[in-house]
Amino acid sequence: MRRKIAAGNWKMNGTLTQLEHLNVLAKRHPTPKVDIVVCPPNTLIAPATAQTGTTAIAIGAQDCHTATTGAHTGDTSAQMLSEAGASHVLVGHSERRCDHDETDRVVCGKAQAAIAQGLIAIICLGETLQQREAGSTLEVIADQLAASIPDIATGETAVIAYEPVWAIGTGLVATAAQIGEVHGFIRAQLIKRFGEDAGQRFRLLYGGSVKAGNADEIFAVADVDGALVGGASLNCDDFSPIITALENSSP
Ligand code: PGA
């Protein structure tokens, strides 16, 4: 049985006052049936973990470097994030792939560094609208999967987030059929590479304009083990019902 995950990605949003939303979330979900992870900007990781303390909310980062230390101005290593209190880190988010030209090879190195540090790597992938319209979605996903997931990854140390680029922050959501097709394909690819048991243990998240209003339908899709939520994770009143919908979805 895979424990589901509701993950929030605050992106480059939030100053200290934003942390109040974590207090409210922690109070509303004292003993959740799913993992709750919130990924604030790096500046908020230490205060966020100080605040969430022993609550059920885990704090993650949005990126890490491939190296542990060195001359990489402006970057943050997995070790530093871990010391600040993070337990998870997103790698390969499409905004990083696009804004910072991150290749699958770099994403794989970041996931490897995160896992080596004991962080859970949430490895993101997804096709652009152009790729979908060209009919190459599954090919793109296969390539990203093969090249972005390090060999050391397991269902305990890595989570895969499928986020169609055209659905991120656009209000456009993939249909249940589209999500089902890609998640089923990802599961099959993981089983092919890691074997039946190990492949079944990876948790697969959908991301892209997930809201309270569409969460039930998305969580009913086979092989959807949770969501990576951007905009709707910024406000506890928007994020909380998504968590509840995930808790109420069938196992
Ligand atoms: P969104 O972002 O929910 O605002 O579409 C999702 C993401 O980028 O992880």
Boltz pocket constraint, residues with backbone or C-beta under 6 A from the ligand:
constraints:
  - pocket:
      binder: B
      contacts: [[A, 9], [A, 163], [A, 167], [A, 168], [A, 169], [A, 170], [A, 171], [A, 207], [A, 208], [A, 209], [A, 210], [A, 228], [A, 229], [A, 230], [A, 231], [A, 232]]
      max_distance: 6.0
